[in-house]
Amino acid sequence: MAKHLHHDIGWGYDPQASGYAPFPQADPLDGPDPSDAALEEDERATRTEGEVPLGFPRHRWLLLLGDVVLISLAVILSIGLRISFRWNVILYFSMEPAFTLILYPLALYIFDLYNVERVFRSWETAFRSAIAVALGAFLAVAAFYIVPFGPYGRGIMVIEAVLVWYFLNLWRWSYGIIFQKSGQKVPTLILGAGFCGKTIYKLLKSPLSPYEVKGFLDDNPNKLGTTRSPAVMGKSDQLLEVAAKVGAHTVILAIPRNRTVRLMRSILNARLRGINVRDMADVYEALTGRIPVRSIGDQWLLFAEGFYLLGADYVQRLKRLFDFLASGLILSLMSPIIGLAIIAIKMDSPGPVFYSQQRVGKYRQVFTIYKFRSMQYQAEGDGVRWAVEKDPRVTRVGRLLRLTHIDELPQIWNIFRGDMSLVGPRPERPEFVDILENQLPYYFVRHSVRPGLTGWAQINYRYGASVEDARNKLEYDLYYVKNMSIFLDVKILLRTVGVVLLKDGAR
C-alpha cells in the first residue's frame, strides 16, 4: 500500500482504525433494512450533516425571478440617484442591464446562493452575497471596457453594487419567511414501511417537499396498526381504499426488490384508476441530486432513463477536446504560479517537489496522479493516517497550497494527457477501490467515465472520512454518470469556483 495518504478531495482507508463496516443485510421484503439502532445512527449522521437537501426547481426559479426584478430596480435607482430620475436619462444610461442581469445571477450561482435547500446564517448570506456582487460588478466593468456599449460611469456602478447587495439580502430574508414553507403539497402514500420507506419519508418531511405523506402501506402484519407517525394504514391490496380515504393522488413505491405478482397487480390497478405511481429512487434522485444506492436494484439501473451520453461518441470527443484545450490554457496561464510553488516547496522543506500516487481511472485502468508535496517528506513512515484539521505533518508552504488548492494544479497534466477530465468522479487508489467495491453497491459504475479534478460530489458534499461519507459521495457520483451532460459540467465548474474561493473542503 502506498505510504503517503496525501490531501485530496476524496478520502482514504486507515488500516490502524476499525476499518470498513459492512452494510446491513438485505431485508427479504424491500431491500436493505437496518435495525432500529442502525437507523437511529443513520438519522444522527443526517442531523449532523443538516437537513436532507431538496432540489425543488420551483423555488429556484422564484428566487431567480426576484433577483432579476431587484437588480433591474437597482440599475434604475443608481442612475436616478447619480444623474436624474427622468425616464429619457434612465433609458439612455441603462443599456448595460443585459450584462448585469446575466453576470450578477451567475456570480450568485457560483457562491451557492441559489441552493434553496442550504440554510445559511444571516451573516454568511451577507458575506457570500457581498463577494458575489463584487465579482458581478467586476465582470460587468470588464465587459463594458472590452465591448463599450454606451455611456456609463464608475459612480453609477458603485451605487448599483451597493443597492444590489442590499436588495438581494432583503429579498432572501423575505423569501425564507414567505415562500419556503408555502405551496400546495401532493397528498401521498408510501408503499413499503421498511428502510426505503423510512428513508423517503425522512426526506419528504422537509418543509420544501412537494409531497405530504399521509401514511404507509405494508404487507408485513407486524407493522400494521403501529402507533408510528404516519401510521401503517393497510396492506398493498388496500391501496385504492386507503387512497380514497385520505385523498391521496400519488403513491411512492419503496419496495425495490422481491416485488410479488400480487403487489404489482395492486399497483397496476391503482395506476389504471388514475393514481400517480412513482418509484422511490426516482423521487429521491429528483429531489436530492443523488441516487440512493441502498434502495435500488440491478433492474432499476438497467431500465432507468439516463446514461445516454456514455455511448455518444461525439459527446465524448467534444468533452475530451474541451479538456485538452482547457488544460493546455490553464497550464500556460498558471505557469508563473507553478514556478513559484516549486521554488517555495524546495526552500521550505527537504524532499521532492511533486508527489505521485496510483489511482484508478476509466474502465478501471490504473494511472499515476501528480500533486505538489504539502507534507513533510516521508510524513507517513510510521503508517498511513487520516488527514486531519491542522495536521502537524503539513509544512508551512503546504498549508497555503492546500487552502488555495494549488497543490492540485499538477493534476492538470493528467487532464492534458487524457488520464482525467476536468469534471468527473474523483479517482481513488487501487487498494481502496478493491475494498469499496465489496462494501458499496454499484461502486464500479463510477469507472464508466473518466475521473475528474472536480465533480458533482465535490461541490455538494463536504470532505469525507468514513464509509458513510463514501456512500453519500457515491450517490452523487452515480447521479453524475446517469445525467452527464455538457450543461451539467458547466454547472459543476461554476460552483467549483465558489468552493475554491471560499475554501470549502480544504484540509
N, C-alpha and C positions, 0 to 999 in steps of 0.2 A: 504494500500500500504506500502511496506517495507520502513523503514525510511532512509536507508543508500544506496545511489547510489554510489557504490564503483567503483574504477578504473577497467576498463575492456577493452578488445579489441573491444567489441561490443559497444552498445550505449543505451541510455535510453530516457525516456519521462519526460519533465519538466512541471508539471501541472500549474506552475506560468507563463509559457511562452504562446505563442499564440496557442500551441497545434499542432496537426497534420492537415495539409491542405489536403483536398480531391483531388484526381487526377481529371483531366478534364474529362468531359463526352465523351462517345464514339462517334466517327464520324459515321454517317449512312453508309458511303461507305467503309472505310478501318480501322475501329477501332479508338482508341484514337487519336484525332486530336486537340491539344490545340490551343488556339487563337494565333495570331501572337505575342502578348505580352508575352504569356506563353512560346512560342517557343524561343523568344529572351532571356527570363530569363534562359531557359534551356541551350541555347548556351553560355551565360555568365558563367554559372556554369561549363560548359565543358571547356571553355577557362581558368577558374581559376584552374581547375584540370590539364590542359595541353591537348595536342592533344589526340584524341580518340585512344587508343592503338590498334596496329595491330600486330597479331602474325603471321608474314609471314615466314613460315618454311624455304624457300629457303635462306633467308638472314642469318638465324641462322646457317645453315649448312655451308654456305660460311664463316661466321665468325669463326666457329669451325675449319674448314679446314685450314684457315690461321694460327690459333693458333697452331695447331699440327705441321705445317711446321716450324714455327718460334721457337717453343720450341725445336724441333729436331736440328735446326740450333744453338740454344743457347747451347745445350749439346755438340755439336761438337766443337764450338768455345771455350767453357770453358775448355774442355780437352786440346785443342791445345794451348791456352794461358798459361795454368798451367804446362803442361808437354811437349807435342810435337804435331805438325801438321801431323806427319806420320800416314798413314791410319791404319797400324797394331796396333799402340798405341791407336788410337781413337776407333777402334773396340774392343780392349781389355778392355778399360775403359768405354765403353758405353753400358754395359749390363743392366744398370738401366733405360734407357728411357722408357721401358714398364710401369714402375711405374710413371714416371713424365708425360708421355703422357696421363695418366688417372687422376692423382692427381691434376695437375695444372688446367686442364679444369673443374674438379669437384669443386675446390676452386673458380674458376671464376664464375661458375654457382651459388654457394652458395651466392655470393655477387652480384648477378643480372646483371652480365656483359655479359650475352647472351640475355638480354632483348632488342631486336633491336628497339622496339618502344619507349623505355625510353631514353630520351636525357639527358645525364649527362654533366655538365660543365667540362672543361679540368682538373681542379684541383680535382674534385670529382672522375673522372675516374682514375686519377693518385693515389688518396688516396685508392679507393676501390681495384684497381689492386695491390697496394703495400701490402695491408692486405691479399689479395687472394694469392699472390706469397709467402708471408711469411708463410701462412697456408700450401700451397702446398709443400714448401721446408721442413717444419717441418714434414709433413706426409711422405714425401719421405725419410727423415733421419730416422724417426721412423720405416718405413717399412724395410729399409736397415739393421738396427740393430736388428730388430726382426727376419728377414729372410735374412741373408747375402747371396748375390748372385754374388760376385765378388769384385775386388779391387775398392776402391774409396777413396776420400779424402775430408776433410772439405773445403779446399781451392777451390776445383772444384765446390762444392755446392754453395759457396758464389758467385763466379763469374757467375755461371749458373743462380742463382736467380736474380742478377743484370741485366744480359742480357735478361732474360725472361721478367722482368718488363719493360725494355726499348723497346724491340721489340713489346710487346703487346700494349703499349701505342702508338707507332708509327703506328702499324697496325690499331688500332681503329681510329686514326686520319685520316689515308688514306682511310679506309673503309667508314667513314662518308662522305668524299668528292666524292669518286669514285663510290661506289656501291649503296648507299641508294636511289638514285634517278634514277638508271638505271634499265633496264629490259623492256621487251615488255609488254605492257598493253593490256587487252582484251577489245575491243570496246563493250559497254554495254548500254542497255536501262533499265530504271526503270519504271515498270508498277504500277502507283499509285503515285500521287503527294501530298498526304496528309502527316500526321505526320510520318508514317512509311517510306514513300518515302524520305522525307526530312532527316530523321534520318540516313538512309543508305547512302544517298548522302553525308551527312556531314562526315561520316566515310570514304567513298571512295575517298574523296578529298585529303587524305593524300598522300604524295609522295611515301610512302611504299605500297600503294594499288596496287593490281594486276589488277584492273579494271579501265577503262577510261569511265566515264559516258558521253554519247553523248546527252542525253535528257530524258524527261519524256513522258509517255503516260497516259492520264487520261480521263475518260468519263464525268467528270464534265465540262459543257460548259463554266462555269465562269473562268476556269483555262486555257482554250485554248487560244493561241496567246498572252500570257503574256510575258513581257519583262524579266522575271527572267532568270538567267543563271545557269544551262542549261534550255532551254525553254521546255514547254509542246508542243510536236511536233505533237500530234494527239490523236485519241481515240484508245481504245483497239482493235477494229476491223481493224485498220490500221497498226497493228503490223508488218506484213510482208512487207508492202510497206515502212514504215519508217525504218525498219531494213536494207532493201536493199539500201535505200538512204544514210544512214550514215555508212554502212558497219558494223553494229552490229552483233556479233555472239552469244551474251548472253543477256538474259532478266531476270531481278530480279523482282519477283512478290512481291510487297509491299502492298498488299491488304489482310490482314489476315482474314477478316470476310465479310460476305454478298457477296460472290462471285457468280455472276449470271451465269446462264447457257450459256448466250451469251459470257460472259467473258471467261469461262472455255473452250468453243469451240474454241475461238480465240487462246488461249494459246496452246491447244492440236494441232491445225492446224499448229502453228509455230513450235512446237516440232517435228511433223511429217515431217516438211520441213528442219530439221537439226539444228534448233536453240536450244541452251542450255538454259533450263529454270530452274532457281534456286529460292528457297524461300528466302525472305529477312531474316528471322530468322536464316536459315541455314548459310547464308553468314556472318551475324553478329556474330554468335557463332564461326564459324571457324576462323575469323579474330581477335576476341577480347577475347575469353575465357569466354564469358558471354552469357546469354540467355535474349533477350530483352523482359521483362515481359509485357510491354505495347504494344507489337507488335505481340503477339501470342494469340491463342485461345485454347480452350479445345481440339479441333481436332488435332492441331499441337502436343500438348503434348501426346495425345493418340497414335498417329501413328509415332512419331519421333523415329529414331533409338537411342538406348541407354537404360538406366535403366535396363540393363541385370543383373547386379550383385545384384539388390535388391531382386531377387528371387533365387539367387545362394547360397544355404545353406553352401556349402563347403567354399566359399569365405568369408562369414560372420563369420564362425567358425575360419578360418585362421586369419582374421583380429582381432577377439576377443582374440585368442591365442597370437598374437603378442602384442596386447595392454596389456594383463595380464603379459607377461614376461618382456616387456619393462618397464612398470610402476613399477613392483617389483624391477627391476635392478636400475631404477632411484631413487626410494625411498631409496635403500640401499646405493648407491653411494653418494647421496645428503644429507644423514642423518647428517653429520657434519655441513653443511650449514644450514639445517633446525634448528638444535640445536642452532647455533649462532644467527639465525634470531629471535628465540623465546626469547633468553636472551636479545638481543638488543631492541626488542619491549617492553619488560617488564621494562627495565631500562630507556627507552626514554620517555614514557608517560603512565599514568594510563589507565586501561581498559583491556579488554580481548585480548589475542594474536590473536585468529582466528576470522574471520568474516564469517558468513554464510548467505546464501540468497537462496530463492526458484527459481528454473529455470525449464524450460520446456524441456524435452528430447524426445527420440524416441517414436513415436505414442502418443505424447502429454502428456506423463506421467511426473508428477512433481517430482523433486528430489532436494536435498539440496546440494548446491555447497559451497566449502570452499576456503578461501583465508587468507593470513596474513593481519591483520589490518594495513593499511598505513595512515589512517586519525585519527584525534583526536577522542576520544570516544564521541559518540553522536554528531558527527560533523554536522548532519543534523536535529537537534532537531527543527529547525525552518522551516523544509520542505525540500523536495527533490530538489536538484540543480544539474546542469551540472558540471562534472569535467572539469576544465579549466586549461590552462597553468599557472604554478606557483601558483597553488591553495593554499591559505593560510591555509586551513584546513589540509593539508598534513603535517605529522610530519617529523622531520629530517631523522629518520631511514626509514620512509615510502617513502620519495623521492628517497632514494637509492634503496629500494626494487622495486619501480616502474621502475626506469631506467634500472635495471638489470632483470626485470620480475621475480624476486624471489618471489614476492607477489603471483604469480600464482602457485607456487610449490604445495601447499596443494591440488590443483585440481588433482594431480597425484593419490591421494587416490580415487577420484571419478572414475578415469580410472581403477584403480585396482579393484574397486567394480563392475564395469560394467555399471555405470551411463553414462559415457562418453567414447569417443575414443580419441586416440592421434590426429587424423585428422577427421574433420567434420565441419559442420556449428557451429558457436558459439551459445551456449544456451542463450535464452532470458528469462526475467522474465514473469510470467503468466499474470500480469496486462498489460504488453506491447504487449504480443502475441495476446490478445483479440482485442486490438486496431489495431495492424498491419495487422491482418488477414482481417479486414474490409477495411483497406486503401490500402494494397498492394496485387495485384492479384497473386495468386499461392504461397502465403507465407507459406501455410500449407504443401507444398511439401517438404520443408526442414526438416519436422518432420518425414520423412520416413527413416531417418538414425540416428545413434547416434550422438549427438553433439560432438564437438571436442575441444581440447585445442588450436589447430591452425587449419587453413583451407585455402582454395583457396582464399576466400575473404580477409583474413587477410594478405596474402603475396602480394596481388595485389592492395589493396585499402587502403588508409590512414584511420586514426582514424575517425569515423563517428559521427556526432552530429546533424543530421537533417533527415527529411523524404526522401529527395533526396539521402542522403548518404545511408540510409537503403535500398532504392530501388536498388541502384548500387551494394551494397553488396549482396542483394538477387539474383541479376542476376548472380553473381559469385557463390553463393551457389547452385543455380539451375544447373549451368554448372557442378559443382562437383557431385551432385546427379545423373545427367544424364550420366556422363562419369566416374563414380567412378571405380577405379582400384587400385591394389597394386602399380603399377608403378606410378600413379598419386599421391598416398600417399607418396611415397618415394621422388618425386619431391618437394612436399609441405614441407616435413620435412627438406630437404636440404636447401630450400630457407628460412625456418623459422630460421635456424641458423644465416644466414646473417642478417635477420631482427632484431633478438635479439642482436647480436653483435654490430650492427650499431645504435641501439636504435630507430629504425623506429617505430613510433606509440606510443612510451612511453609517458604517461601523468601522 
